[in-house]
Amino acid sequence: MQGIEGVAMRANEGVAVHGSEGVPPRGSGGAVPYGNGPGGPGIWIRGAVGEPEQPPQQYEEDHRLVARARQFSWVATHGGAGSSTLATVFGGHDAGRDWPRPDRGEPASVLLVGRTHAAGLDAVSHTLDIFRRGDAPPGLDLDAIVLVADAPGRLPRQLTQRVKVINSVVDVYRVPWMPAWRTGDLTGPLPREAASLARLTGRTAP
């Protein structure tokens, strides 16, 4: 499946300037002099030395902006999977049956698309195995599987079990049967069942 890149964490070391007795000299108000020494003026700093912390509210706003800016490539695991429709409705790049090309500016985050009938789930499982074996093109990340209903109503039990198996390996988002999409009308409101996928892709309005 998708590779997990290690994140290098850097620890900031505190710097203290000690006097002749090994105790940091103090200025007025208990401030610690930083960089005070022969031939140089003392710089009085209150609190820890380092970059100021970002206000929580500003951090949350920046985080939301980053989340909204994220783009996905929809990859169809078989013909008629619905990647073009999903890309139109939720935004992102429709890669069709091809792998996306990050070197051409196409998003490297992949959403695999398949129908919920037996053949569609076979195709999804086969493509998922490609990621699990590490045979997908370098640089691509599998974020989730998107299963589009192949008919109205509930899935038969054996197909539901297969969806559960896939969901045990990677996140699965379900899109219900949409009669309007069948006739080409993609402008209506999203169904409640697709709310989590809308949040993932940043699609907030019909």
C-alpha positions as CSV (number, residue, x, y, z in Angstrom):
1,M,0.0,0.0,0.0
2,Q,1.1,3.5,0.3
3,G,4.5,4.2,1.6
4,I,4.8,6.1,4.9
5,E,7.5,8.6,4.8
6,G,9.5,9.1,8.0
7,V,9.2,12.5,9.6
8,A,12.5,13.9,10.9
9,M,12.0,15.6,14.2
10,R,14.4,18.2,15.4
11,A,14.8,19.0,19.1
12,N,15.7,22.5,20.0
13,E,18.5,22.6,22.6
14,G,18.2,25.3,25.2
15,V,21.2,27.7,25.5
16,A,22.2,29.1,28.9
17,V,25.1,31.5,29.6
18,H,26.6,30.7,33.0
19,G,28.5,33.0,35.3
20,S,31.7,32.2,37.1
21,E,29.8,30.2,39.7
22,G,27.8,28.1,37.1
23,V,24.6,30.1,37.7
24,P,23.0,32.0,34.9
25,P,23.5,35.8,35.6
26,R,20.2,37.6,36.1
27,G,19.1,41.0,34.8
28,S,16.3,43.1,36.0
29,G,13.0,41.2,36.5
30,G,14.8,37.8,36.4
31,A,15.6,37.9,32.6
32,V,18.5,35.8,31.4
33,P,21.2,37.5,29.3
34,Y,21.7,35.8,25.9
35,G,25.0,36.4,24.1
36,N,26.5,38.6,26.8
37,G,30.3,38.3,26.8
38,P,33.5,40.2,26.3
39,G,33.4,42.5,23.4
40,G,29.6,42.2,23.0
41,P,26.5,43.8,24.5
42,G,24.0,41.8,26.5
43,I,20.6,41.0,24.9
44,W,18.0,40.5,27.6
45,I,15.4,37.9,26.7
46,R,12.4,36.9,28.8
47,G,11.2,33.3,28.6
48,A,12.5,30.5,26.5
49,V,14.8,31.2,23.5
50,G,13.2,30.0,20.3
51,E,10.5,30.8,17.7
52,P,7.3,32.2,19.2
53,E,4.4,29.8,19.3
54,Q,1.7,30.3,16.7
55,P,-1.7,31.3,18.2
56,P,-4.0,28.2,18.2
57,Q,-6.7,30.1,16.2
58,Q,-4.2,31.1,13.5
59,Y,-2.9,27.5,13.4
60,E,-6.4,26.1,12.9
61,E,-7.1,28.6,10.1
62,D,-3.9,27.7,8.3
63,H,-4.6,24.0,8.8
64,R,-8.0,24.4,7.2
65,L,-6.5,26.2,4.2
66,V,-4.0,23.4,3.7
67,A,-6.8,20.8,3.9
68,R,-8.9,22.8,1.3
69,A,-6.0,23.0,-1.0
70,R,-5.4,19.2,-1.1
71,Q,-6.2,17.6,-4.5
72,F,-6.8,14.0,-5.4
73,S,-6.5,11.9,-8.5
74,W,-9.5,9.6,-9.2
75,V,-8.4,6.3,-10.7
76,A,-10.9,4.0,-12.2
77,T,-10.2,0.3,-11.5
78,H,-12.5,-0.8,-14.4
79,G,-14.6,0.6,-17.2
80,G,-17.6,2.5,-16.0
81,A,-16.4,2.9,-12.5
82,G,-17.5,6.5,-12.3
83,S,-14.2,8.4,-11.9
84,S,-15.2,11.1,-14.3
85,T,-18.5,11.8,-12.5
86,L,-16.8,11.9,-9.1
87,A,-14.1,14.2,-10.4
88,T,-16.8,16.5,-11.7
89,V,-18.9,16.5,-8.6
90,F,-16.1,16.5,-5.9
91,G,-13.3,18.1,-7.8
92,G,-9.8,16.8,-8.4
93,H,-8.1,15.1,-11.4
94,D,-9.8,12.4,-13.4
95,A,-7.0,9.9,-14.3
96,G,-9.4,7.4,-15.9
97,R,-7.8,4.0,-16.2
98,D,-4.2,5.5,-16.1
99,W,-1.9,6.2,-13.3
100,P,-1.6,9.9,-12.4
101,R,1.6,11.7,-13.4
102,P,2.8,14.0,-10.5
103,D,5.7,15.1,-12.8
104,R,3.0,16.7,-15.0
105,G,1.3,18.4,-12.0
106,E,-1.3,15.7,-11.5
107,P,-2.1,14.9,-7.8
108,A,-0.1,12.0,-6.3
109,S,-2.9,11.3,-3.7
110,V,-5.0,8.5,-5.3
111,L,-8.6,7.6,-4.7
112,L,-9.4,4.2,-6.3
113,V,-12.9,4.0,-7.8
114,G,-15.0,0.9,-8.4
115,R,-18.6,-0.2,-8.6
116,T,-20.1,-2.4,-5.9
117,H,-21.0,-5.3,-8.1
118,A,-18.8,-8.5,-8.0
119,A,-16.7,-7.5,-11.0
120,G,-16.1,-4.0,-9.7
121,L,-15.0,-5.3,-6.3
122,D,-12.7,-7.8,-8.0
123,A,-11.1,-4.9,-9.9
124,V,-10.7,-2.8,-6.8
125,S,-9.1,-5.7,-4.9
126,H,-6.7,-6.3,-7.8
127,T,-5.6,-2.7,-7.9
128,L,-5.3,-2.6,-4.1
129,D,-2.9,-5.5,-4.3
130,I,-0.7,-3.6,-6.7
131,F,-0.3,-0.9,-4.0
132,R,0.2,-3.5,-1.3
133,R,3.0,-5.2,-3.3
134,G,4.7,-1.9,-3.9
135,D,4.2,-2.2,-7.7
136,A,2.4,1.1,-8.2
137,P,4.4,3.9,-9.8
138,P,6.8,5.6,-7.3
139,G,5.5,8.7,-5.6
140,L,1.8,7.7,-5.6
141,D,-0.1,7.4,-2.3
142,L,-3.3,5.4,-2.0
143,D,-5.6,7.5,0.3
144,A,-8.9,5.6,0.0
145,I,-11.3,3.4,-2.0
146,V,-14.5,5.0,-3.3
147,L,-17.3,2.5,-4.0
148,V,-20.1,3.7,-6.2
149,A,-23.4,1.8,-5.9
150,D,-24.2,-0.2,-9.1
151,A,-27.9,-0.3,-8.3
152,P,-30.5,1.1,-5.9
153,G,-31.1,-0.7,-2.6
154,R,-29.0,-2.7,-0.2
155,L,-26.0,-4.8,-1.3
156,P,-26.4,-8.6,-1.1
157,R,-24.7,-10.1,1.9
158,Q,-21.8,-11.7,0.1
159,L,-20.9,-8.3,-1.5
160,T,-21.2,-6.5,1.9
161,Q,-18.7,-9.0,3.3
162,R,-16.3,-8.3,0.5
163,V,-16.6,-4.5,1.2
164,K,-15.8,-5.2,4.9
165,V,-12.6,-7.1,3.9
166,I,-11.4,-4.2,1.7
167,N,-12.3,-1.7,4.5
168,S,-10.1,-3.7,6.9
169,V,-7.1,-2.7,4.7
170,V,-7.9,0.8,3.6
171,D,-10.6,3.5,4.2
172,V,-13.7,3.0,2.1
173,Y,-16.1,5.7,1.1
174,R,-19.5,4.7,-0.2
175,V,-21.5,6.7,-2.8
176,P,-25.2,5.7,-3.1
177,W,-27.2,5.2,-6.2
178,M,-27.9,8.6,-7.7
179,P,-30.7,8.5,-10.4
180,A,-30.0,12.1,-11.4
181,W,-26.3,11.2,-12.2
182,R,-27.6,8.5,-14.6
183,T,-29.2,11.2,-16.7
184,G,-26.2,13.5,-16.5
185,D,-27.6,15.9,-13.9
186,L,-24.6,16.5,-11.6
187,T,-25.9,19.8,-10.1
188,G,-28.1,18.6,-7.3
189,P,-27.3,18.4,-3.6
190,L,-25.1,15.5,-2.3
191,P,-26.8,12.7,-0.5
192,R,-26.2,12.4,3.3
193,E,-24.3,9.1,2.7
194,A,-21.6,11.0,0.8
195,A,-20.9,13.7,3.5
196,S,-17.7,12.1,4.7
197,L,-16.3,12.0,1.1
198,A,-17.3,15.6,0.6
199,R,-15.3,16.5,3.7
200,L,-12.3,14.5,2.5
201,T,-12.3,16.3,-0.9
202,G,-13.3,19.7,0.4
203,R,-16.5,19.8,-1.5
204,T,-18.8,21.9,0.6
205,A,-21.5,23.1,-1.8
206,P,-23.5,21.4,-4.6
